């Protein structure tokens, strides 16, 4: 069978490191490897968390903020500003998830958060055009260094798509800006729910017309993977140790919700036989 995005994962050989293993241990390892290969062999599509997993939002916001500050004479700690803006992300979406707000796309939520953060930091004198352009920084985020090359490899064998809380226009602009080679754009706006609502994960399988177990969720955030696993998606964890900056506390190690762990997207492609 040829290797296509809808093909089956080809099983690699078992490698032994550090000497000879007892026969029983070898047998057990082969059985485990066989089960894993068969399990992952059904995967037809990989869907990706985007902010933090595919793109480096923090350094982009800091860089654009510093440029704006220099142009407008603003004295702002842009690293703290970026952290505060991102820190308002989950609470804003929770207001929608709990029914406190009607369905509101992420661009509009980002603007609500931005207005508050600007006030909290005492930033004044920006024009409406300045604020709107700053809000659209989320459309211009830089990909992690391995993202495009890894996605390009994975695309040769699997359907690949974002499964993000970003609205469709945001994700389209971001894909064009960062060169992300998606086959299709999926996510919250199509489901009219925000992650971790189960409807978002289920929508990926429904829209692609496959079973949940045919879809693998890829994320740097264990909460995202736990929610995806509960819906029946397969799960892959990719570490992004620099996501939150030098003092941040990213997820660095998988838990029981994780079926495969990778150091970056090229390592993920290698492990998935792409």
TORKOL-994228 format. One line per field, with one value per residue (C-alpha): y, x negated, z. Coordinates in steps of 0.05 Angstrom, whole numbers. Layout:
REM residues N
y <- c(Y:...)
x <- c(X:...)
z <- c(Z:...)
***
This chain:
REM residues 274
y <- c(0:68:120:173:219:169:109:66:80:35:-2:10:-41:-47:-16:-39:7:-10:-84:-149:-154:-218:-257:-244:-170:-169:-206:-158:-98:-126:-137:-66:-37:-79:-55:18:11:-21:31:90:56:80:154:191:264:305:367:419:467:530:585:561:494:517:591:632:685:713:735:763:806:831:848:885:919:945:972:1007:1034:1063:1095:1125:1141:1090:1063:993:927:889:821:832:862:800:755:795:794:719:710:739:688:630:672:709:644:616:673:648:575:590:632:699:723:701:666:716:701:705:769:805:772:791:864:863:835:885:946:923:909:976:1009:967:986:1060:1061:1124:1163:1105:1116:1068:1045:1032:990:952:936:913:868:836:815:747:743:754:705:673:597:557:540:468:481:491:436:387:402:395:326:305:332:280:224:254:306:364:420:469:455:523:572:623:645:625:692:695:625:638:701:666:607:654:697:640:592:538:485:464:422:453:499:471:496:533:579:520:485:551:526:539:485:447:437:367:395:425:359:320:371:351:280:300:350:304:246:199:166:204:149:166:236:253:317:349:400:428:433:372:401:403:331:307:338:309:240:241:249:190:227:200:246:270:317:364:403:479:497:571:585:626:657:646:647:608:539:501:428:389:317:277:244:187:225:224:167:196:248:287:341:380:371:339:288:277:266:215:177:177:150:214)
x <- c(0:-27:-40:15:48:105:60:40:-20:-79:-108:-181:-229:-241:-307:-346:-394:-445:-456:-417:-347:-319:-275:-212:-226:-238:-172:-134:-165:-148:-76:-71:-102:-55:6:-16:-30:38:73:41:48:120:101:122:120:79:110:69:77:47:31:-31:-34:-44:-60:-99:-48:-87:-151:-110:-67:-128:-164:-104:-90:-161:-157:-91:-119:-179:-136:-86:-133:-102:-138:-108:-136:-113:-131:-84:-33:-35:-27:32:67:57:78:146:156:187:232:260:278:307:357:382:379:421:472:453:438:471:427:370:313:242:223:277:258:185:207:247:186:140:182:178:103:89:127:94:25:44:32:62:58:66:112:168:125:66:109:142:74:47:108:94:24:57:64:-12:-43:-110:-113:-160:-223:-202:-129:-127:-177:-144:-74:-98:-124:-60:-17:-47:-15:43:97:73:115:116:167:162:205:186:240:236:212:158:134:135:93:46:37:20:-26:-64:-63:-24:-5:63:110:171:186:227:242:286:324:351:374:396:363:295:247:248:322:329:367:302:265:325:333:265:287:356:332:278:328:285:289:260:207:184:165:104:102:33:21:-30:24:45:114:129:106:147:210:196:183:251:284:245:191:120:69:-2:-40:-93:-135:-141:-186:-192:-118:-109:-178:-237:-194:-135:-111:-93:-73:-138:-117:-58:-7:42:80:20:8:-53:-104:-150:-202:-177:-138:-195:-202:-127:-132:-188:-149:-87:-126:-120)
z <- c(0:-19:35:30:79:84:85:143:187:168:227:243:271:346:368:429:465:518:511:504:534:563:515:557:557:482:472:516:481:412:433:460:397:355:393:387:313:300:343:307:239:234:240:177:200:248:279:315:372:343:392:429:393:321:329:380:400:459:423:365:410:447:382:352:418:423:352:368:433:398:344:393:451:499:560:568:592:531:559:618:570:526:587:613:545:539:611:595:539:576:622:561:526:589:589:522:544:606:568:598:528:463:412:399:353:379:343:381:447:435:425:490:526:493:512:585:584:551:608:661:634:629:554:523:459:410:351:333:274:322:368:312:281:349:358:290:313:324:248:241:290:275:271:314:273:261:247:172:155:202:177:105:120:156:99:52:92:131:126:169:198:256:310:343:381:328:280:207:180:233:218:143:150:198:150:93:135:168:109:145:94:121:79:112:170:227:296:345:298:258:321:354:417:448:471:515:497:467:407:379:379:353:296:269:258:233:182:156:154:195:263:324:330:259:282:324:365:370:424:473:526:566:581:507:498:558:529:460:489:524:457:428:388:389:422:410:457:430:479:472:531:510:500:564:565:613:676:649:668:605:603:593:601:579:624:616:562:517:468:433:455:409:417:356:292:254:310:306:231:241:293:249:189:148)
***
